Amino acid sequence: MATDSERAARVLRTRLGERVSLPGDPGYLAGAGAWNLAFPQRPFAVMGATGEGDIVDAVLAARDAGLRVAPQSTGHAAGALADSDLSDVVMLSLERMREVSVDPGTRVATVAGGSTWGEVVTAAATHGLAALHGSAADVSVVGLALSGGLSFYARESGLTVNSVRSVRVVCADGEVRTASDQENPDLFWALRGGAGGFGVVVSLELELIAVAEVYAGMLLWPVERADAVAEAWAAVTGRAPESATTSLRIMHFPPIPDLPPFLSGRSLVVVDGVIHDDPRIAEALIAPLRRLDPEIDTFALSPVADVLDMHLDPPEPTPVVTAHRMLRAFPEDAVARFVRTGVADSLFILEVRHVGGRAARPTPGGGAVSALSGEYLVLAIAVAPDPTIRSDVETVVHGAVDGFHPWVEDALALTFVDGGADPAAGFGGSLAALREAKRRWDADGILLAAHPV
Ligand SMILES: Cc1cc2nc3c(=O)[nH]c(=O)nc-3n(C[C@H](O)[C@H](O)[C@H](O)COP(=O)(O)OP(=O)(O)OC[C@H]3O[C@@H](n4cnc5c(N)ncnc54)[C@H](O)[C@@H]3O)c2cc1C
C-alpha cells in the first residue's frame, strides 16, 4: 500500500508534471537553495513559479496532496523559516517573477512577486524617485515590505510596509484576490505583517517618495577608534532630526583577496546612513564624527541609487546567523557594552541602527505591523560556514545581544527575526487578531511564512 508521502508525491507529479522537483530529481537541490547558506533546506518538493497560473496550480496541488506551501523569493530569511518543519512543504520560489514598472504621475511602482530592491531603486531613480528599501540590493521587495522593513529613510518616512498600496495574491483556497483599502481590507491588514502566511504575492503596488538626491555616505576608521566613534555617534543620534537615519558597526573582515584592500583582513568601525535634509544641517550633524579623522569619508549629496551600495552587505549568498534586540536608549553604559562586545572578534558584525522617529509611530489605517517601538536596534551577525557549528554560533550571537538587557524594549523588528527567535514580539499587539485572520483566510494552515503567526 502506498504511504501518505508516496500518494502526495503522485498527486504533485500528476498535477504539476515536470514543474515540480522531488528529492532525487535533478532540479531539487538547486531549487531548495537559499541566500543564507547556513540553513540548508530540504522541503518535500520545490517548484519555481513563472507566473500567476503556476502559483494557483501549486497551491491547489499542494492542498490536494495534503501538503503546505512556503513562498520564497531569495531565501534571505531561510534562518527564520528553518524553525518550521519543511517535510510536508512545497517550497514555491518566486525568484523568476521579476518585473518592475513605475508610474511617475502617481509615484507608484508595480512590482512582481520575486523582484528585488535593486530593481525597484534603479527603475524609480530614472524618474527622480526613491523607494523605502533596505540595505541590500538583493533582498526581495515582498519579503522586506510585508514584514515591516527598515530603510535608511525609516525615521522620517516610517516602516516600508506603510508604503504598500495594494497586493495581488493567490490565497490558500487558490483564488486570486486584490487586497487594498478598497478591496478585501481585512486581508490587506493581515498581509501587512503576516506576509506569505496569508497569500502568495503575484505583485504589489508601492508608493515611492519624490527624492532624487540625499546627503548620504559612510565614515570608516580602524577598530582602535571604536570607543571615540561609538560615543560620538551616540551623541549625534541623541540630537538627530527625524531626517537622519544612521547606523554604527564594528566589522571584522577575513583576509580574502576578493575583498578591497580597505576591508580585507581588517577590523573596522563604520558609521553610515542617510540625512534627507539641507546639506548644511547634515554636515553640522556629522561634524563631531568627521573631527575624529575617518580614514574614509564618502558622505556627500548623492544620487539616491548610491544608497544601496553604502552598507557593504555581502553581494553573494552567505552563511550567516543573526540575533537582534530593540533598545529603549543607547546611554553611556550601552555604548561601552557595544564596544566591548564588538571588538572581541567572535562576531562578523555588531551593529546598532538608529530607529525611532516615525518608524516608532503607528500609522493610522496601517496593517498588522505598522510601527516598531524602540529607539535603537542592536544586531549581531556571525558566520557559520559549516551547519554543524550553527547552534554554537547561535549561542554566540544571542549572548552578544542579551548583554544589552538593561536597555531592552519588548519588541522585535520582524524582518530581522532569524532562526531560534520567537517572532511573536515582532507582531506586537496584533498577534491575536492575526491568528483570527489566519483562521479566516487559511483555516487549514496551507501557507507557511518565515515568521508564522
Ligand atoms: C544581508 C541582509 C541585509 C538585510 N537588510 C535589511 C534592512 O536593511 N532592513 C530590513 O528591514 N531587513 C533587512 N534584512 C532582512 C530581510 O528584509 C528579511 O530577511 C526579508 O524577509 C527577506 O526577504 P526575501 O524575500 O528576500 O527573503 P525570503 O527568505 O525569500 O522570504 C522571506 C519571507 O517573505 C515572504 N515572501 C517572500 N516573497 C514572497 C511572495 N512572493 N509571496 C508571499 N510571501 C513572500 C515569505 O513569508 C517568506 O518566508 C536583511 C537581511 C540580510 C540577509
PDBQT file of the ligand as one rigid body, heavy atoms in Angstrom, charges set to zero:
ROOT
HETATM    1  C1  LIG A 501      22.263  40.964   4.041  1.00  0.00    +0.000 C 
HETATM    2  C2  LIG A 501      20.902  41.305   4.596  1.00  0.00    +0.000 A 
HETATM    3  C3  LIG A 501      20.525  42.649   4.708  1.00  0.00    +0.000 A 
HETATM    4  C4  LIG A 501      19.274  42.990   5.206  1.00  0.00    +0.000 A 
HETATM    5  N1  LIG A 501      18.936  44.312   5.340  1.00  0.00    +0.000 NA
HETATM    6  C5  LIG A 501      17.714  44.642   5.840  1.00  0.00    +0.000 A 
HETATM    7  C6  LIG A 501      17.341  46.003   6.021  1.00  0.00    +0.000 A 
HETATM    8  O1  LIG A 501      18.110  46.933   5.749  1.00  0.00    +0.000 OA
HETATM    9  N2  LIG A 501      16.116  46.275   6.528  1.00  0.00    +0.000 N 
HETATM   10  C7  LIG A 501      15.226  45.302   6.857  1.00  0.00    +0.000 A 
HETATM   11  O2  LIG A 501      14.131  45.593   7.301  1.00  0.00    +0.000 OA
HETATM   12  N3  LIG A 501      15.556  43.988   6.685  1.00  0.00    +0.000 NA
HETATM   13  C8  LIG A 501      16.771  43.650   6.213  1.00  0.00    +0.000 A 
HETATM   14  N4  LIG A 501      17.109  42.328   6.079  1.00  0.00    +0.000 N 
HETATM   15  C9  LIG A 501      16.131  41.308   6.449  1.00  0.00    +0.000 C 
HETATM   16  C10 LIG A 501      15.228  40.979   5.239  1.00  0.00    +0.000 C 
HETATM   17  O3  LIG A 501      14.389  42.081   4.978  1.00  0.00    +0.000 OA
HETATM   18  C11 LIG A 501      14.360  39.759   5.560  1.00  0.00    +0.000 C 
HETATM   19  O4  LIG A 501      15.174  38.637   5.730  1.00  0.00    +0.000 OA
HETATM   20  C12 LIG A 501      13.313  39.520   4.463  1.00  0.00    +0.000 C 
HETATM   21  O5  LIG A 501      12.297  38.683   4.953  1.00  0.00    +0.000 OA
HETATM   22  C13 LIG A 501      13.953  38.897   3.248  1.00  0.00    +0.000 C 
HETATM   23  O6  LIG A 501      13.002  38.827   2.214  1.00  0.00    +0.000 OA
HETATM   24  P1  LIG A 501      13.285  37.883   0.956  1.00  0.00    +0.000 P 
HETATM   25  O7  LIG A 501      12.020  37.740   0.223  1.00  0.00    +0.000 OA
HETATM   26  O8  LIG A 501      14.474  38.389   0.252  1.00  0.00    +0.000 OA
HETATM   27  O9  LIG A 501      13.631  36.524   1.673  1.00  0.00    +0.000 OA
HETATM   28  P2  LIG A 501      12.852  35.133   1.599  1.00  0.00    +0.000 P 
HETATM   29  O10 LIG A 501      13.514  34.253   2.590  1.00  0.00    +0.000 OA
HETATM   30  O11 LIG A 501      12.766  34.690   0.203  1.00  0.00    +0.000 OA
HETATM   31  O12 LIG A 501      11.379  35.488   2.078  1.00  0.00    +0.000 OA
HETATM   32  C14 LIG A 501      11.085  35.799   3.405  1.00  0.00    +0.000 C 
HETATM   33  C15 LIG A 501       9.596  35.678   3.605  1.00  0.00    +0.000 C 
HETATM   34  O13 LIG A 501       8.956  36.682   2.837  1.00  0.00    +0.000 OA
HETATM   35  C16 LIG A 501       7.731  36.184   2.323  1.00  0.00    +0.000 C 
HETATM   36  N5  LIG A 501       7.763  36.223   0.866  1.00  0.00    +0.000 N 
HETATM   37  C17 LIG A 501       8.800  36.476   0.046  1.00  0.00    +0.000 A 
HETATM   38  N6  LIG A 501       8.361  36.533  -1.221  1.00  0.00    +0.000 NA
HETATM   39  C18 LIG A 501       7.030  36.276  -1.194  1.00  0.00    +0.000 A 
HETATM   40  C19 LIG A 501       5.993  36.223  -2.158  1.00  0.00    +0.000 A 
HETATM   41  N7  LIG A 501       6.202  36.493  -3.452  1.00  0.00    +0.000 N 
HETATM   42  N8  LIG A 501       4.738  35.931  -1.744  1.00  0.00    +0.000 NA
HETATM   43  C20 LIG A 501       4.469  35.735  -0.450  1.00  0.00    +0.000 A 
HETATM   44  N9  LIG A 501       5.395  35.794   0.509  1.00  0.00    +0.000 NA
HETATM   45  C21 LIG A 501       6.655  36.081   0.141  1.00  0.00    +0.000 A 
HETATM   46  C22 LIG A 501       7.561  34.802   2.837  1.00  0.00    +0.000 C 
HETATM   47  O14 LIG A 501       6.771  34.862   4.004  1.00  0.00    +0.000 OA
HETATM   48  C23 LIG A 501       8.971  34.375   3.140  1.00  0.00    +0.000 C 
HETATM   49  O15 LIG A 501       9.031  33.379   4.114  1.00  0.00    +0.000 OA
HETATM   50  C24 LIG A 501      18.361  41.976   5.591  1.00  0.00    +0.000 A 
HETATM   51  C25 LIG A 501      18.742  40.634   5.508  1.00  0.00    +0.000 A 
HETATM   52  C26 LIG A 501      20.005  40.298   5.028  1.00  0.00    +0.000 A 
HETATM   53  C27 LIG A 501      20.397  38.854   4.989  1.00  0.00    +0.000 C 
ENDROOT
TORSDOF 0
